[in-house]
Amino acid sequence: MGFKQIVAGLGIGLMASAVQAGVIYNLSGAGVYSTQVAGATTVNFYDGTCGAYTDCYGNGALLTGSVSGKYASPYGITDRFLSVPYHSSSGSVTLLLDSTYDYFGLYWGSVDTYNHVSFYLGGDLVDTFSGGDLAPLMANGGQGSWASNRFVNFFFDGGDLFDSIVLTSTSYAFETDNHAFGKVAVPEPGTLALFALGLLGLGLSRRFAD
């Protein structure tokens, strides 16, 4: 199924992790473009459609290449990617799933503070992350290095689930590729707490819920 209202041109190597309101993120290592979670369903946009998503709509486009001031291909990506917004300075794209899941991953290009990924369950917001939350990534829109282009994994624990994702950007642009979702075994809360504390000891950041 193609994007509605979108122009037709259209183990993990852990580097960092944080715990927020039952959602843990980590960054795969440099050079990783797609999920390493066994059994996850992937959406790579190669065929110009939203693939395994049951629906996808909003202000975005599946593109290739880069146009200065509008969009930039994520570092190392030469095929189609999703850019949000398109033909305007702000917008969002909604991605619907066929069931509930507890894992989502995406290759996030040229990370910016004004890029946001939000997770919903039954229309209710579960959690949201901005590019600025993904320490130690640099949310400066850099297009040419792993410092601001990386595959990001989100794991939900404590029974939290999601059934849709909304990608939002309030400026040009939020570029992503190689989405993945699934149901995976999440470590026990005690294990997660110890893991997060260990990372704090290494000088990495932890983000708490508001």
Summary of the structure (lengths in Angstrom):
residues: 210
radius of gyration: 15.9
end to end distance: 37.0
largest distance: 47.4
contacts: 696
relative contact order: 0.26
helix: 8%
strand: 40%
